[in-house]
């Protein structure tokens, strides 16, 4: 066996006989250092993909979120102004009162003002109306026509954003909802449904009862709009869905 010479050693020098253990150690050292040619990049080897992670979706501002609500409200109200820059009348919002229709109240409707709007009568008695007593969890409520129209647009926005991508974890599901323009304070985690992650998005605003249940799948997500009580002190997580809407259709 020929002796192993150290890097840069003069070949004219007398050979030095190494023991077996020294030869093994020297060979290992040579393999690691490669005679001083090892680069810094090769010294640190991490498993492929160990440092790769999906960038979190940027949180939309409150204005950006309201712009989505207003946009769909204008599109769903036949009396909404055509200009895209004007803020909609509250009556054009999902769940609002269309122009020319009397508000839901026990008192007679007032006289339309110069804008054609009918003001909501104010109770000057100072007495708060009694709320009906309800036992058990709050129930799903029926959506109005404007709300149903807006609900379909929200559902399409969410499913389009997630199309073709697996959403098998709640984190992925939440990030997609945020990326679609919905704020985290409006997204509420729900127990998994058959092993699939689930969330509810609270879209109630100015009298609307609109909410959307979002369920992750292996190829995207399922968005199911439903009605929640207008009272926002009631969390959308507490609303009991109708039996035929509890699970996604196959």
Order of alpha helices (4+ residues) and beta strands (2+ residues): alpha-alpha-alpha-alpha-alpha-beta-beta-beta-beta
